[in-house]
Amino acid sequence: MRVLVAMSGGVDSSVAAARLVEAGHDVVGVHLALSRDAQATRETARGCCSLEDSADARRVCDKLGIPFYVWDFSERFQEEVIDNFVWSYQHGETPNPCLRCNEKIKFAALLERALALGFDAVATGHYAIVDSEGNLRRSTDPNKDQSYVLGVLNRRELDSCIFPVGDTEKPQIRAEAARHGFATAHKPDSYDICFIPDGNTQAFLGKSIGMRPGLIRDQDGTTLKTHDGAFQYTIGQRRGLDLREPAADGKPRYVTAIDAETGDVTVGPREALKVHEIRADRLKVLHEAMSGTFEALVQVRAHGGVVGCRATIEGDEMVLALHEPLEGVAPGQAAVIYLPDPDGRGDIVLGSGTILARRDNKAHG
């Protein structure tokens, strides 16, 4: 099989490539250039797109004796990820740029080009498993499981993907990389937003969106203070509100709602964050069980936020009646739904939807 491996410059994709070579596949490594100015991505940023990352990926491919290329996807990355990130904050959403990058770049643009060039599949270092029946399942390592960020793929894309490290825990992957002599063996995991190398998201958004003063109000409508831009706040935020007037009950207050049109930010008690129902659109279906009404698990963040629910597909939307409330659910996040482990081999990803700004949150007494 001819396989193109997306080489981020990290340990996971390094071992993914090594395993495919050892299995006898015809392997080619490619690093994605996502910045129009790679020099702007500082080497100390724990992302995946710096010049240092590209050099690390090249060294791994040289050691494996496989071809290595750098493909420039910076223009599409700007449009599909960065511009979308800014648009989402402008509209009061809380986007996940890494999830969007997986959806639009690594498993759309990259796969499209790979198949056009005659590759049979694309491989990455994501921690997830595709079983013999083609089902996407959680990784063996629950601490590193990335099935959530892969839940935005469509069926055609998943059928052309390989995840060679998904059945192994992270410490073993590092040990395997060390045995190969890879410089990436002890490289820290990436977590920065790669296009905000200094880590100052608020400054980036302020420059991109522009300051737009608004009000922070209590739930009863009382104005507590003004702010310079609603993009500085996210649902569930507690820190950084700088509210000098304490709540009547003395308890902390959290951001409970953001009105992108007026710029008003509403704060309230933690109880007000509880969501009992989620509506989502932009559905991606990976399994035939995602139809009609059915029982499932839903996950709304890359790490945590998993509860049981009764899911109903209504045309192009999905309604999730949660069996227990979730906190901090925000429009723009992905709601990935799972079939709870049906056979002892792990939960199966059924598909996903994007949480709507007009979601209906029911307060059940």
Helices and strands as residue ranges (DSSP letters): E 2-6, H 11-22, E 26-33, G 38-40, H 51-64, E 68-72, H 74-77, I 78-82, H 83-90, H 97-101, I 102-109, H 110-116, E 121-123, E 128-130, E 136-138, H 147-150, H 155-158, E 161-162, H 170-180, G 183-186, H 201-209, E 214-218, E 223-227, G 230-232, E 254-258, E 265-268, G 270-273, E 275-285, E 293-299, E 306-314, E 317-326, E 334-339, E 348-355
